[in-house]
């Protein structure tokens, strides 16, 4: 291995580790799990693209032969684990530091602000003891934050927690993801039943091709957000009522409302102890 190649592998891995994400990211993976579609798993797809696709050709030709496999191995945590793996996947990896800032900006949220410059300026390398229960068996190198950045590190951890309820698990986000999942699941089911005509989509549409050949890398690569959004207008005319209604709800933002079942159960089972919003209380 050439000098500095581990650093180059980590840099490349941090850049390409998510190339296998399908349309609407993790929502598409939900569809894949329900229907057991291997290429809907972004880790499987990413590994295939990095090892054997166009990315592999570029990495192997421009850097060194076998470089693509080394990148894929680091992403999968195969082979020797070093500090470089922490750059790609850890509680303080490049991905988190990137999406925390990007998602905050793109959604207009004031939550999750972090002082990235100060965090990186005070980043150091330390040894953390590993073991089983109370028995130490060794140590591993990892990133540590210097004492001058304790408050910045606290803001980072707090900001990460804030992103989930305010953005990723927001009721509107979850409602749209649920509709999206049901549309794709129903679409694949109809195609599997030889009922393409009920979908409203032409037989050569990327979604139909993928539903017919979900194991094909080519059909999987043809899917992206625009392929789905562009299909919604056609799905409005589907003969299948689920496809038609749910596509209309997605396209025209008529999402289902959230209902707090836990609050309702608490109210019904133990009304005196319930101190929730007034809308859950009996008149």
N, C-alpha and C positions, 0 to 999 in steps of 0.2 A: 504494500500500500504506500503510495507516494506521500511525501511530507505534506501535512495540512489537509489530506484528503478527508479525514473524519469531519473536520469543520465544513468542508464543501458538501459532504453527504448530508450533514445536519441542516445546512442552509437549503439545499435542494428539497429535502424531505419536508421542511417547514413550509415551503412554497407549494408543493404538489400533493400534500397528503390528503387533501379534500377534493381532488379533481373528479372523483367518482360520484359525487352527489348528483342525484336526479332532480327533476323539477320540484320546486318547493321543499328542497332539502330533506329534513327529517320526516316531514309529513309523507313524502313518497316512500320512505323506509317503512312507515306504518302499513302502507298498502302492501309492500313486499312481504312483510312478516305474515300478514293475514293470508296472502295468496301463495306464500312460499316461493317468491320470485328471487332467485339468487342475485341477479344483477341489480336489484333495487337496493341491495346492501352497499352503501358507499365504500365500505372498507374492502369488500370483495372486488367491486368495480375499480376502485383506485389501484389496488394491487395488480389487477390485470392490465390496466392502462400503463402503469409505470414499468412493468416488467416486459410487456410485449407490444405495446402500441407505439404511436408516433413519439410519445415522450421518451420511451426507451431508446429509440433511434437517435434522438437529439442528445440525450445524456451520454450514451455510449460513444457517439461519434465526436462530440465536442469536448468531452472531458477524458474519459478512458473506458476501455472495454470492461464490461461488468459493473460499471458505475450504477446503472439503473437498478440492478438487483440489490446492490448495497443500500440504495436509497429505500427500496421497498422493504428490505429486511429491517432497517432502522425503524420504519413506521410500524411494522408488525412486532417490534421488540424481539427480533430474532438475532441470534449470535451474541457477541460480547456487548454488554450493557455498560455504557460509560456516561459521563456527564452530558455528552452531546445529545443523548436520548431525551434528557430533560428539556432541551430546547424545543423538541418536537412534541413531546407529550409529558406533561406534569401539571402540578397545580399552579405553576408560574411559567407556562410555555408561551411561545410566540403567537400561537393561535388565539389564546385567551386575551393577551395584551392587545392584539389586533382587533378582534371582534367587539371587545368592550368599548373601544373608542369609535369604531365604525358604526355599530348598531345604535349607540347613543346619538351619534350625529344624524344618522339616516332617519331615526324615528322622532327626533326633536326632543328627546327626553333630557331632563336636567339631572337625572339620577346617574350614578356610576361614574362620576368624574374622577379620574386618577391623574397623578403627577408622574407620567411615564418617564420624563427626563430625569427627575430626581430618583425614581426607583432604580433606573438603570445605572445612574451614576454611583449609587450606593450598593450595587449588586456585587456579591463576593462568592467565593467557593468555600464550602465547609464540608466536614465529615459528619454524617448522621449514622448513629448506631442502629443496626438491624438485629433482629433476633426473634425468638419464639417465646411468647409470654414474658417472663422476667429474665430469661436467659439470653444474653448477648452472643451473637455468633459472628459478628463482623461489623463493617461500616461501609458506607457508600458515599461517594462525593456528590454533592448537590448544591443548588443555589441557596444562599442565605442573604438576608437583608441586614446591612449595617445599622448600628444604633441610631444614626442620624435620620434614618428613613422609616422609623417605627410607625409614625403617624401616617405616612404615605402608604405603608404596607397595610395598615388597618383600613384605610380608605379603599384600597384595592379589594380586600376580602369583603368588606361591606358592600362595595359597588357591585361585585359579582353576585351577591345574594339579591341585591335590589333589581337587577336586570330580569330575573326570572318572573317574579310576580307582576312587574310593571310592563314587560315586553313579551318575553317568550311564553309565559303562561297567562297573558292577558286574556280576558274572556272573549274579546273580539277575535284575537289571533286563534285561540283554540276553536272557536265556532267556525271560522273559515277553514281551518285545517280539517275539521271533522267533515264538513261538506265536501271538501276536495277529496278526501279519502274515500268517502262513500261513492262519489261520482266515478272515480277510477276503478274501484272494486266492482261496481255494477257494470261498467264498460267491459272489463276483462271477462266477467261472467257471461255477458251476452255474446261476446266474440267466441268464447269457448263453447257456447251452445249453438253456434252457427247462426246467430241472429244479428249479424252486422247491420242489416237493414233497419233494425229498430233503434240504432244508435244515432242516426242522423249524420254520421260521418262517412266520407267516401272510403272505399277499401284500401286506398293508397295513403291514407292519413297516417302520420307517425304513431299516433296512439293505437290505431288498429293494427299496424304492423308489429308494434311491440307486444300487443295482447296476443297476437298469433305466434310470435317467435320471441318469447321473453328470455330465452337463453342466448339470443344473438347479440353480440357486442355492437354490431352496426345499428340495429334497431334501437338499442338502449341509448346509444350516443345521439340519436336523432331527437331525443326528448329533451326539452328544456321548458322554462317557464312560458316562453312565447308560444310554444306548440300547444300548451294546455289552455292558455288564455284565448288563443285564436280559435280553439275548438269549441269554446263555450257558446259562441253565437250559433254554431251549427247544432250543438247539442240541445239548444232550446227547442228545436224542431223534432227532437227524437220522439219516437212512438212510445218509448218506455217512460212512464210517468216519473220515476225516480230521477232519471237523467235529466228530463226536461225541467222539473221543478227545482232540483238542486243546482243546476246550471244557471237558472234564472236568479236564484238567491245569491249565488256567488257573483254573477255578472253585475247585478243591480244592488248589491250590498244589502240584501234582505236576510240577514243572518238570524238564526234562532237565538232567542234570549236565554241567558244563563239562569239556572234555578238552583239555589243553595239547598240541596237535599239535607245536608247535615244540620243546617239551622232549623229546617222544618221538623226534622225528627226530634231534635232537642226541644223544640217548642211543644210538640205533641206529647212527648214522653214525660217532660218535667217542666211545665209552664212556669211555676214560681221561680225556677232557677234560670230561666231564659232572659237574657238581657240584650237580645239582638235588635236589628232595625225594626222600626215600627211596622213596616209592611208585612212582617212575619207574625205579628201579634193578632189575636182574634179581636174583632170589634165587640 
